[in-house]
Amino acid sequence: MYVEQERPTVKIFSREGPRSAALLRQIVYGIEEEGIPYESVAYPSEEDVCGLAWDAARASQMEVGVGVDDEFVALHYAKLEKARPLFKISARSGDEEVRVIGTNAGRLVKKLPLKIAESTR
């Protein structure tokens, strides 16, 4: 008997808002640059962005998740404490900083050194 298994992906959990589509686009660009599959899900939760990212990481077979709301973007790894994501940036950050979150999600999966956005150096 054939059983369809879920494809391993980086999960992106987001709450819909005025900025979420633009933020998601940049995050996805970063993940795609690293050649890693992803799945973006509108996630109706009252969690803060760290909780969204942590839930996404725990739902991902790759154990890497991104959370997005209108205030922040966070990158999380399933083995970390919920309140302590790897990165948390303002949703008002520039496109480059937001894209680096996606890039780092891919690099975390591939076990490569993480990038720091130019504006944060």
Secondary structure, 3 states (H helix, E strand, C coil): CCCCCCCCCEEEEECCCCCHHHHHHHHHHHHHHCCCCEEEEECCCCCCHHHHHHHHHHHCCCCEEEEECCCEEEEEECCCCCCCCCEEEECCCCHHHHHHHHHHHHHHHHCCCCCCCHHHC
